[in-house]
Every structure is written in structure tokens, then in C-alpha cells.
């Protein structure tokens, strides 16, 4: 499958929409999905992608070790190594298709803002 590196404008921003949700390898949700190379558990985070005059909600898969401490909805983040993978399948005679997004990590833009030990200036 083709993995396409996502190019972003300098003005592109991301904001966390949901807390990370574990990905599962089976429909019964008994087996966590893991990275094929490292074995690290995978999570899905919904983020709001904002660029110029448009905004879009994206679900991004991120390995557990790529999730920063203190990640909460509303926090601004950046993506590390964001890739898009187009997919398609036929299910019950109907074609479904879309784009799966995967990042190596999410980074908080202002980590000091989430450190409870820091005092606001």
C-alpha cells in the first residue's frame, strides 16, 4: 500500500479533539492493535486540522510511545512524520474507501502550559 508523506503549510495547526482511544485488532475488542515493526500498542486521536480557510476532523493513529503526557482535548499539537494511506475494500457488495492517517508522534506546542509545577506568568 502506498504511504504518502503529508506536506503541511507553515500556517497549518492541529488541535486535539478527543483523548486517545486504543485501536483493536479484532471486532470483539479483545486484542490491541500493535505496530508491526515495534510491537507498541496503537491509539487513535481525533484532531482538528486547520489550514487557511478550512478545518477538518482527522483520526490519526499514533503509537503509545508517541503520545505526550498531559494530552487533552483543546490542546494545540504538531504531528511528527504524518503519513496518509489511501485504502479501499468491498464489504457486502459495496465499495468503501478512505484515507488512513498515521503519525510517529504528537507533540504539545506549549508543554509548559500543561506542567502542573509551572506557574502562569
C-alpha positions, 0 to 999 in steps of 0.5 A, a space after each residue: 500500500 502506498 504511504 504518502 508523506 503529508 506536506 503541511 503549510 507553515 500556517 497549518 495547526 492541529 488541535 486535539 479533539 478527543 483523548 486517545 482511544 486504543 485501536 483493536 485488532 479484532 471486532 470483539 475488542 479483545 486484542 490491541 492493535 500493535 505496530 508491526 515493526 515495534 510491537 507498541 500498542 496503537 491509539 487513535 486521536 481525533 484532531 482538528 486540522 486547520 489550514 487557511 480557510 478550512 478545518 477538518 476532523 482527522 483520526 490519526 493513529 499514533 503509537 503509545 510511545 508517541 503520545 505526550 503526557 498531559 494530552 487533552 482535548 483543546 490542546 494545540 499539537 504538531 504531528 511528527 512524520 504524518 503519513 496518509 494511506 489511501 485504502 479501499 475494500 468491498 464489504 457486502 457488495 459495496 465499495 468503501 474507501 478512505 484515507 488512513 492517517 498515521 503519525 510517529 508522534 504528537 507533540 504539545 506546542 506549549 508543554 509548559 502550559 500543561 506542567 502542573 509545577 509551572 506557574 502562569 506568568 
